[in-house]
Amino acid sequence: MSILQPLKDQVHNQLLKFHIQKHDQAAILAAFKPLHHAHDLTAAHEILGQFYKNWSKKHSRVIKQLQAIEDEILAFMAFPPQNRVSIYSTNQIASFNKRLKRKTKAKEQFPTEDSLDNFVGQQVFAYNSSAAATRVARGFSGILDTT
């Protein structure tokens, strides 16, 4: 399981979990896409409500699962609008998760939970100082470093 899971992946995982057909997956993801363009939390709730209404008859199990994780789905709304597109996307998060998985597999085991925490922290610092992290994600260029 990933440490961070983008919104798009959360929805896609629910579709795969219930074996939704490919043509329906594309249509559901397309119907879900306007959510990350919502201006505020109220608009996001309206978009989700319409999404649930449109798909509840055909895929009620998926809708129930999405409703159960609705707070997680809307967590990105707490960020400024210019940052939401990058949070919705999976590229940088997937890159970090892949790197962390590769480094963790090489280690094999951790004697304590603290050693695992330290290891993950070291990997985050290493990723942040690497060339992969020098790119600035869309919407984050105006944020100043607080350290």
C-alpha positions in Angstrom: 0.0 0.0 0.0 1.3 3.5 -0.8 2.0 6.1 1.8 0.2 8.7 -0.4 -2.6 7.8 -2.7 -3.9 10.4 -5.2 -7.6 10.9 -5.7 -7.5 9.4 -9.2 -5.9 6.2 -7.8 -8.5 5.9 -5.0 -11.3 5.9 -7.5 -9.6 3.6 -9.9 -8.8 1.1 -7.2 -12.5 1.0 -6.3 -13.4 0.3 -9.9 -10.8 -2.5 -10.1 -11.9 -4.0 -6.8 -15.5 -4.5 -8.1 -14.4 -5.7 -11.5 -16.1 -2.9 -13.4 -15.9 -3.4 -17.2 -13.3 -1.3 -19.1 -15.8 0.8 -21.0 -17.6 1.7 -17.8 -14.3 2.4 -16.0 -13.5 5.1 -18.6 -16.9 6.6 -18.4 -16.9 6.6 -14.6 -13.4 8.2 -14.5 -14.5 10.8 -17.0 -17.6 11.6 -15.0 -15.4 11.9 -11.8 -12.8 14.2 -13.4 -14.7 17.5 -12.9 -14.3 17.1 -9.2 -10.7 18.4 -9.2 -11.9 21.6 -10.9 -14.4 22.4 -8.2 -14.0 25.9 -6.8 -14.8 25.1 -3.2 -16.0 22.2 -0.9 -19.7 23.0 -1.6 -19.2 22.7 -5.3 -17.3 19.5 -4.8 -20.1 18.0 -2.8 -22.6 19.0 -5.5 -20.4 17.3 -8.2 -20.1 14.1 -6.0 -23.8 14.1 -5.4 -24.5 14.3 -9.1 -21.9 11.6 -9.8 -23.5 9.3 -7.1 -27.0 9.9 -8.6 -25.8 9.1 -12.2 -24.0 5.9 -11.3 -25.8 4.5 -8.2 -28.3 2.3 -10.2 -25.7 0.6 -12.3 -22.8 0.4 -9.8 -24.2 0.7 -6.3 -21.4 -1.2 -4.6 -18.8 1.2 -6.0 -20.9 4.2 -5.0 -21.2 2.9 -1.4 -17.5 2.4 -1.2 -16.8 5.9 -2.6 -19.3 7.4 -0.1 -17.4 5.6 2.7 -14.2 7.3 1.8 -15.7 10.6 0.8 -13.6 12.6 3.4 -10.4 11.1 1.9 -11.6 11.9 -1.6 -12.2 15.5 -0.7 -9.1 16.0 1.4 -7.4 17.7 -1.6 -9.9 20.6 -1.3 -8.1 21.8 1.8 -5.2 23.0 -0.4 -5.2 26.2 -2.5 -6.8 25.9 -5.9 -3.5 26.2 -7.8 -2.1 23.1 -6.0 -5.1 20.8 -6.4 -4.3 19.7 -10.0 -0.9 18.5 -8.9 -2.3 16.7 -5.9 -5.0 15.1 -8.1 -2.3 13.8 -10.5 -0.2 10.7 -9.8 3.1 11.4 -11.4 5.3 12.7 -8.6 3.6 10.6 -5.9 3.9 7.4 -8.0 7.6 8.2 -8.7 8.3 8.6 -4.9 6.2 5.5 -4.0 8.1 3.4 -6.6 11.5 4.6 -5.3 10.5 3.9 -1.7 9.3 0.4 -2.6 12.5 -0.3 -4.4 14.6 0.9 -1.5 12.5 -0.9 1.1 12.7 -4.3 -0.8 16.5 -4.1 -0.7 16.4 -3.6 3.1 14.1 -6.7 3.7 13.3 -6.2 7.4 13.2 -3.5 10.1 13.9 -4.5 13.7 11.6 -1.8 15.2 8.9 0.5 14.0 11.2 3.4 14.8 13.8 2.0 12.4 11.2 1.9 9.7 10.1 5.5 10.5 13.8 6.6 10.3 14.3 4.8 7.0 11.2 6.4 5.4 12.3 9.8 6.7 15.8 9.3 5.1 14.2 8.3 1.8 12.0 11.4 1.8 15.0 13.7 2.5 17.0 11.9 -0.2 14.2 12.2 -2.7 13.7 15.9 -1.9 17.4 16.6 -2.6 17.6 14.5 -5.7 17.3 15.7 -9.3 13.8 14.2 -9.5 12.6 16.5 -6.9 14.1 19.7 -8.3 11.2 20.0 -10.7 8.5 22.2 -9.4 5.0 20.8 -9.7 2.4 23.0 -11.4 0.9 25.4 -8.8 3.7 25.0 -6.3 6.3 27.5 -7.7 4.9 30.4 -5.6 5.3 28.6 -2.3 8.2 29.7 -0.2 10.3 27.2 1.7 9.4 27.5 5.4 12.7 26.0 6.8 
